[in-house]
Amino acid sequence: MPYTALFTTARGIEEIVARELQKLGGEGWERWSGLSGWVKGTVDSPLTLARLCYCARTVHRGVLVLAEGQIRRTQEGLEDLYELVKSVDWTEWLTPTTTFCVRANRHGRHQFQSPDIERVSGQAVIDRIMEQAGHRQKVRLTNPDVLVRVEVAGETCVIGIDFVGEEALHRRGYRVYDHPAALSTVLAAAMVLMAQWQPEERLVDPMCGSGTILIEAALFARKVPGGFFRKDQFAFRSLPYFSGVNFDDLLLEWDTQAEWQVRAPLFGSDLSPKHIAGAQQNAERALVADTIEWQVMDAAELPQRFSRGSVQCLMSNPPFGVRSGSPARAREAHRLLLQVAHDVLGDDGRIVVITPHPEWLEDLAPYLDFALVQRYEVLHGDLPAAILLLRRANAQVGTDQTEVHHS
Ligand SMILES: C[S@@+](CC[C@H](N)C(=O)[O-])C[C@H]1O[C@@H](n2cnc3c(N)ncnc32)[C@H](O)[C@@H]1O
């Protein structure tokens, strides 16, 4: 029997998530009726959803959907919600001794808040089980056996079992050094997939900070599951539904897809010795230190390090100059990035940049013979930003990448 699954992700990368999930398994992955950051599809079994949560790298959370419907935005919406939650047969997921807790996310304007959603939903679960099975289900607010997830966006409401847990999947578990402006691992992975980067191609991040993009690229090249370093934190492990499954063994089996011997030519540099030392520590923790070269260097020196044509991909997250630093210096860093890309990339080279100032790059690109291929509007934390994919204007590329796509 097919099961509906919802994945939540960073706003703007739904198309990339759908492509990644398509490759990992399951069917029909697509943006949920136009909603930002939601991708929907079907899986043949709950265990497949557990595997997708463990292996995927562009998602925040996976939920097995038990009910979906419309609720009003007014106070009466809480009554709609109560009925929707109560319509679910919870006994398949909650045995009499199981503890549970409801967590809610709300997007849009409503006359109620997330704690109201959690309170009303929790009561509906308890009432339904009391009526059906005659016992009062126990609530536990920390480390429950089952996390019930309620996602509300506008009038759409989705109710299900959270397979991931309190910590969303962008927390990979390898970051020991925290850069003050670190990029989300999920966005970094999306940039790698967007560029269709291949592990034999040289990939350079000349403003690498703590190295997130390169570490994600290395883990992708080695097919290391996204959840590899956070094995104990998955909510699916404590679901009574899987009581007969030995996840210690199963996760090790899923790990056999990894190809640790793969070496990819990855190079990261940054002005700051502190950030480069941090990047090195993160790479060691992520078990990819042997395939990434780090250097303290001004990005302006990149052409002295690499000859024209020796780099296929340049990916970066230059300083934003929004909350810290100066906008003038951030603008100069953007210009520098394009200039050095021009100097080191081959004819087939690609640039992928995440920036809240896409216009700085788009305006300059034609002067350096780069053309915009794709632009994704995303949220970097709560800051609107864009991920741009650029190629040399005269590049011979496949038909799917000759026109600008705005996602
Ligand atoms: C937004 S941060 C990158 C964060 C990184 N993606 C991460 O996840 O940790 C931008 C970085 O650019 C570096 N930077 C700024 N100007 C530079 C330049 N001219 N050459 C090299 N690095 C530079 C800064 O030191 C900073 O670490």
The ligand as a MOL file (V3000), in Angstrom:
LIG
                    3D

  0  0  0     0  0            999 V3000
M  V30 BEGIN CTAB
M  V30 COUNTS 27 29 0 0 0
M  V30 BEGIN ATOM
M  V30 1 C 29.6340 34.1010 4.3130 0
M  V30 2 S 31.2210 33.5670 4.7340 0 CHG=1
M  V30 3 C 31.3120 31.9370 4.0820 0
M  V30 4 C 30.7000 30.9230 5.0080 0
M  V30 5 C 30.8720 29.4980 4.5520 0
M  V30 6 N 30.0970 29.2030 3.3570 0
M  V30 7 C 30.5330 28.5330 5.6610 0
M  V30 8 O 29.5770 27.7610 5.5420 0
M  V30 9 O 31.1920 28.5660 6.7040 0 CHG=-1
M  V30 10 C 32.2390 34.4790 3.6590 0
M  V30 11 C 33.7250 34.2350 3.8640 0
M  V30 12 O 34.4310 34.9700 2.8460 0
M  V30 13 C 35.7030 35.2950 3.3780 0
M  V30 14 N 36.2790 36.3540 2.5280 0
M  V30 15 C 35.8290 37.6140 2.3400 0
M  V30 16 N 36.6030 38.2560 1.4480 0
M  V30 17 C 37.5560 37.3790 1.0320 0
M  V30 18 C 38.6290 37.4310 0.0940 0
M  V30 19 N 38.9080 38.5360 -0.5830 0
M  V30 20 N 39.3720 36.3260 -0.0740 0
M  V30 21 C 39.1180 35.2020 0.6330 0
M  V30 22 N 38.1130 35.0880 1.5320 0
M  V30 23 C 37.3360 36.1670 1.7190 0
M  V30 24 C 35.4240 35.6770 4.8100 0
M  V30 25 O 36.5720 35.5150 5.6200 0
M  V30 26 C 34.2930 34.6890 5.1820 0
M  V30 27 O 34.7870 33.5670 5.8940 0
M  V30 END ATOM
M  V30 BEGIN BOND
M  V30 1 1 1 2
M  V30 2 1 2 3
M  V30 3 1 2 10
M  V30 4 1 3 4
M  V30 5 1 4 5
M  V30 6 1 5 6
M  V30 7 1 5 7
M  V30 8 2 7 8
M  V30 9 1 7 9
M  V30 10 1 10 11
M  V30 11 1 11 12
M  V30 12 1 11 26
M  V30 13 1 12 13
M  V30 14 1 13 14
M  V30 15 1 13 24
M  V30 16 1 14 15
M  V30 17 1 14 23
M  V30 18 2 15 16
M  V30 19 1 16 17
M  V30 20 1 17 18
M  V30 21 2 17 23
M  V30 22 1 18 19
M  V30 23 2 18 20
M  V30 24 1 20 21
M  V30 25 2 21 22
M  V30 26 1 22 23
M  V30 27 1 24 25
M  V30 28 1 24 26
M  V30 29 1 26 27
M  V30 END BOND
M  V30 END CTAB
M  END
